[in-house]
Amino acid sequence: MQQIIADRNRNAPAASKRTYKVEEIANILDIGRSSAYHLVRQGSFKTVRIGTSIRVSKKSFDDWLDRQNL
């Protein structure tokens, strides 16, 4: 069951994903990877570490982005 969920998330369009990779955050914000990792280290959004991978909660990222003055 977990494998099915993981496969769905991997192939899901961005609108239906529940998490982002840090690299995806960098692409969305048009910033470098190191800047994206800096935001993660600051605690700007909720994250989960799975082994050596970091996943960012889409909801917490979207909420954070909505609060920014862009």
C-alpha positions as CSV (number, residue, x, y, z in Angstrom):
1,M,0.0,0.0,0.0
2,Q,2.8,2.5,0.9
3,Q,4.5,1.8,-2.4
4,I,1.2,2.6,-4.3
5,I,1.0,5.9,-2.5
6,A,4.6,6.7,-3.1
7,D,4.2,6.0,-6.8
8,R,1.1,8.2,-7.0
9,N,2.9,11.1,-5.3
10,R,6.0,10.7,-7.6
11,N,3.9,10.9,-10.8
12,A,1.2,13.3,-9.6
13,P,0.9,16.8,-11.0
14,A,2.2,19.6,-8.7
15,A,-1.4,20.6,-7.8
16,S,-2.1,17.2,-6.2
17,K,1.2,16.5,-4.5
18,R,1.4,16.7,-0.7
19,T,5.1,17.3,-0.5
20,Y,7.8,19.0,-2.5
21,K,11.5,18.2,-2.9
22,V,13.8,21.0,-1.9
23,E,14.9,21.2,-5.6
24,E,11.2,21.8,-6.5
25,I,11.0,24.6,-4.0
26,A,14.1,26.1,-5.7
27,N,12.5,25.9,-9.1
28,I,9.1,27.4,-7.9
29,L,10.9,30.3,-6.3
30,D,13.5,30.6,-9.1
31,I,16.4,30.5,-6.6
32,G,19.4,28.3,-6.2
33,R,19.4,25.0,-4.3
34,S,21.6,26.4,-1.5
35,S,19.1,29.2,-1.0
36,A,16.2,26.8,-0.9
37,Y,18.1,24.6,1.7
38,H,18.7,27.8,3.7
39,L,15.0,28.4,3.9
40,V,14.5,24.8,5.0
41,R,17.1,25.2,7.8
42,Q,15.4,28.5,8.9
43,G,12.2,26.5,9.5
44,S,10.2,28.6,7.0
45,F,8.0,25.5,6.3
46,K,7.2,22.1,7.8
47,T,9.5,19.4,6.7
48,V,10.0,15.7,7.1
49,R,13.3,13.9,6.7
50,I,13.2,10.4,5.1
51,G,16.7,9.0,5.3
52,T,18.8,11.6,3.7
53,S,15.9,13.1,1.8
54,I,14.0,16.2,2.9
55,R,10.4,16.7,1.9
56,V,8.6,20.0,2.4
57,S,4.9,20.1,3.3
58,K,3.1,21.6,0.3
59,K,0.5,23.2,2.5
60,S,3.0,24.8,4.8
61,F,5.1,26.0,1.8
62,D,2.0,27.4,0.0
63,D,0.9,29.2,3.3
64,W,4.4,30.6,3.7
65,L,4.4,31.8,0.1
66,D,1.0,33.5,0.5
67,R,2.4,35.5,3.4
68,Q,5.3,36.9,1.5
69,N,5.1,40.3,-0.1
70,L,5.8,39.4,-3.7
